[in-house]
Amino acid sequence: MNLTLKVWRQNGPSDKGRMVTYRVEDVSPDMSFLEMLDVLNERLILEGDDPVAFDHDCREGICGMCGMVINGVAHGEQRATTTCQLHMRHFEDGATVTIEPWRAAPFPVVKDLVVDRSAFDRIIQAGGFVSVPAGSAPDAHAVPVPKEDADAAFDAATCIGCGACVAACPNGSASLFAAAKITHLGLLPQGQPERDSRARAMVEQMDAEGFGGCTNTGECTAVCPKGIPLDAIARMNADYLRSATR
Amino acid sequence: MAVTGAVLVLFLVGHMLGNLKIFLGAEEFNDYAEWLRTVGAPAVPGRTLLTITEIVLVVSVALHMWSAISLARRAVRARPVKYAARRRSQASGYATRTMRYGGVIIVLFVIWHLLDMTFGVVNPEGGDATPYARMVAGFQPSRWWITLFYLVALVMVGLHLRHGLWSAFQTLGLARRRRALKAGAAVVSAVLVLGFVAAPVAIMIGVVK
């Protein structure tokens, strides 16, 4: 396959940045999107150009490092898929593909398609944890958890923190990310002691980072590679309101 | 958004039921309007219910708009650099995308509507006529473009509620069964729109004279 790429190039955080057009030839339909970019980068390096910088790590859809807005959709149009797991067979031969970084004030561009997602780390630091006595591992059945709760908590815990929810949200809100962690921990017995303070601290940190407010558009859950449901946000709101009334 | 929106929805339900009284005839409709002004008398002064309603509504609308504007401003600040590719919506929800401009259309409509039916400034019968006469005169076939404007605005109200209703539950953390909630929002919006559309259309086609 041959493709025309329009890629966001930005030398550094203070550079203005611009879209640059590249031709990529002989792309195999079995390549992942990142492998296709590898092909481009190998050529750019051989030609003495600066390769396109993008984040990636596991390339098997579980680390949350990769992520770019492909043709206006975070992680591309394939549902429940990270960019590394998106394959070129979903594109038409000869197509023009626009590639941009996540766009959000709290996610400043580091270089090209790489954004700084430390804001997510600070949201987790604000309350996305449980305080437990350290020591030897407890017996697995020491704290019983109903099967339904365990399943729902696990579903929420599958959030990989990639930031696609923020990138897709017309308001630039990080609600789905924060809500996933609040749901994950709030459903488990270990998360109960800090449930109120967690919701309050994480929501306040989210606002302090400059993310927008949620208007329930549902764009986040539609692009989420892990399919975190919108119900998580309702749960976050419930916990937040509960903390405010105590 | 959610709390003030809920107040406005409750008002719309009452308003729609009141409107439907037009099908019971001029006397019933005018009596109802008079009752709204004298309810509770002589224990409370005239227009007590109306004045309370007006104050609550004005405050609700103001706070609703303030919330909407601050959310929109936060959204602009949160994304200083826009996407080059047209951001394509992945969520199903036409109504959701009408919320902001739809809200503006609804505000403009409400202003016209108050001038028309409450103050009678732009009503052919004027402010001194009975409510029934004002309403019938307002939706005469010759004024079809006014009626059309009402219908368009009502559809915008319906779309606004289609998203707003379930969204309010979500915001207040009460959304547990979202599918049922969304279906309920659609039904309530449709019923409200049909209830409001009934009177102007009936007058225009001559069923109510």
Contacts between the chains, C-beta under 8 A, distances in Angstrom:
chain1	res1	chain2	res2	distance
A	6	B	84	7.3
A	8	B	84	7.4
A	19	B	84	5.6
A	69	B	83	6.1
A	69	B	85	7.1
A	71	B	85	5.5
A	71	B	88	7.4
A	72	B	83	5.9
A	72	B	85	3.7
A	72	B	86	5.4
A	72	B	87	4.9
A	72	B	88	4.6
A	73	B	87	7.9
A	73	B	88	5.6
A	73	B	90	6.1
A	77	B	88	7.9
A	77	B	90	7.7
A	98	B	84	6.2
A	98	B	85	4.0
A	100	B	83	5.7
A	100	B	84	6.0
A	100	B	85	6.7
A	103	B	79	5.4
A	103	B	81	5.3
A	103	B	82	6.9
A	103	B	83	5.7
A	104	B	78	5.8
A	104	B	79	5.8
A	105	B	77	6.3
A	105	B	78	5.3
A	105	B	79	6.7
A	105	B	80	5.5
A	106	B	78	7.2
A	168	B	87	7.9
A	168	B	90	6.7
A	170	B	75	6.5
A	170	B	87	7.3
A	171	B	71	6.7
A	171	B	74	6.9
A	171	B	75	4.0
A	171	B	78	6.4
A	172	B	75	6.1
A	172	B	78	3.0
A	172	B	79	4.5
A	173	B	75	8.0
A	173	B	78	7.2
A	210	B	77	6.6
A	210	B	78	6.0
A	211	B	78	5.7
A	212	B	71	7.3
A	212	B	74	4.7
A	212	B	75	4.4
A	212	B	77	7.5
A	212	B	78	3.7
A	212	B	79	7.5
A	213	B	70	7.8
A	213	B	71	4.7
A	213	B	74	5.3
A	213	B	75	7.3
A	214	B	171	7.7
A	215	B	1	7.8
A	215	B	71	6.1
A	215	B	96	7.8
A	215	B	99	7.0
A	215	B	167	7.1
A	216	B	96	7.5
A	216	B	163	7.4
A	216	B	166	7.8
A	216	B	167	4.2
A	216	B	170	4.9
A	216	B	171	6.9
A	217	B	91	5.9
A	217	B	93	6.8
A	217	B	96	5.0
A	217	B	97	7.9
A	218	B	91	3.6
A	218	B	92	7.7
A	218	B	93	6.0
A	218	B	96	7.0
A	219	B	89	6.6
A	219	B	90	5.9
A	219	B	91	4.8
A	221	B	91	7.4
A	222	B	90	3.7
A	222	B	91	4.5
A	223	B	90	5.5
A	229	B	178	8.0
A	230	B	170	7.0
A	230	B	175	7.9
A	230	B	178	6.5
A	231	B	175	6.8
A	231	B	176	7.4
A	231	B	178	6.2
A	233	B	170	6.6
A	234	B	169	7.6
A	234	B	170	5.0
A	234	B	173	5.3
A	234	B	174	7.2
A	234	B	175	4.1
A	234	B	176	7.3
A	234	B	178	7.6
A	235	B	173	6.8
A	236	B	173	7.6
A	237	B	170	7.1
A	237	B	171	5.8
A	237	B	172	6.6
A	237	B	173	3.8
A	238	B	172	7.8
A	238	B	173	2.7
A	238	B	174	7.3
A	239	B	173	7.3
A	240	B	173	7.5
A	241	B	172	6.8
A	241	B	173	5.6
A	242	B	173	7.8
